[in-house]
Amino acid sequence: MIRQLIYRRSKDSSILTSKLYCDRTFYDAFGYDLKRASKEVLIESPFIANYRTDTLLPIFKKLTKKAVILARVSSKSQEDEGYSLDSQVKLLENYCDGKGLIAMEIFKITESASKSMQRNVFKKALAYIEEHDIKHLVIEKVDRHVRNLHDAVETHDWLISDENKQVHFVKDSLVLHKNSRSQEWLNWGIRVVMAKNYIDNLREEAMKGWAEKLCYSDNFSLIAVTTSGRMTSIKWPLPDNS
């Protein structure tokens, strides 16, 4: 019986690594665990004195103000000019500190990522928010978040599903929620359309550039990537085999 008990304890690593706390050290450890709670907190204890609530209450308030940061750099020139994702994240983290928000996770989208990869990161961010019941999404500007009307609709649906949910657009000085004033929703709508127009214009100008090169270059080559990952070069104009 003793051997069985020792064997069971040796298999349970939590018993071996657990700690004992006294009344002087318990609340620091308790507060540490509370700040890292991801879904819910259940407390069953008759021994929390009234004066201890002054210590715990601010922590409980912050638990309702968990946030996710979404950072995006939209062009290579922005990275070259020093406008990196790290500097953007630092700005958003400072904003969270000033608003009493706890940044639980940071999602980054780089300019070099493909459209499908960018979309995948966006979906992961929304999935994380739903899974951990997070009410605050923090972004630098509207055009860092919304690139098409589909993203705008998803954000709108997320906001109106719960009056406690908010999207913070830091540099736009705009905080959207279900009960935002009509003027704030109009501000959002205008910025969404402008962001979409910006992306559409970039695509249009890029296509113009490609067309000009095809028309006027005597030694122009296209780089094609096959599904197997191999790269091939196609010269333009194509050689005359007749």
Residue, then its C-alpha position, 0 to 999 in steps of 0.5 A: m500500500i505504501r509503495q503504491l502511494i509513493y508510486r502515484r505521487s511520483k507520477d503526479s508532478s503537480i504534487l512534487t512541484s506544488k508549494l505551500y503558502c502562508d498568510r503573508t505570501f498567499y495573495d501574491a501568488f494568488g494575484y499572479d494566477l488571477k492575472r493569467a486566467s484565460k477563461e474563468v475564475l472560480i473561488e471557494s474560500p471563506f477565509i478572504a478577509n474584507y481588507r484583502t478585497d482592496t488588493l483583489l478588486p483591481i485584479f478582478k476589474k482588469l480580468t474583464k478588460k483583456a485585450v488582443i493586439l493586431a499589428r500590420v505593416s502594409s508595405k515594404s517601404q514602411e518597413d524600410e523607413g523604420y516603421s516596423l511591426d515592433s514599433q507598432v506593437k510598442l505603441l499599442e502596448n503603451y495604449c493598453d497600459g494607459k487604458g488599463l487593458i491586459a494584452m493577452e496575445i499579439f498577432k502580427i501581419t507582415e507585408s511579405a505575407s500572401k493574401s491567404m496568409q494574412r487572412n489566416v492570421f486575421k481568422k486566428a485572431l478572431a478565433y482566439i478572441e472568441e475562445h478566451d472571451i476577450k472584449h477588446l481588440v486594439i489596432e493602430k488604425v482602421d486601414r491596418h485592420v480592414r482591407n475589404l468589405h468582408d473584414a468590415v462585416e465580420t468586425h461589425d457582427w462581432l461588435i453588435s453581438d455583445e455591448n461590452k465588446q470594443v475595437h480600439f483604433v488608436k491613431d484614429s481616436l476611435v473606439l467602436h462598440k455596439n452603442s456607438r453614436s451614429q457619427e462614430w459609425l459614419n467615421w468607421g464606414i468612411r475609413v473602411v471605404m477609403a481603406k478598400n479604395y487604397i488597396d484597389n488603387l494599389r492593385e490597379e497601378a501594379m497592373k498598369g506597371w506590368a502592362e507597360k513593361l510587357c508593351y515596351s520592353d524588348n527583354f522582359s522576363l516573367i518569373a513563374v512559380t509552379t505548384s511544386g515550388r520550382m521557379t522558371s523564367i519566361k522571356w518576353p517576347l517569346p522566341d519565334n520558332s517558325 
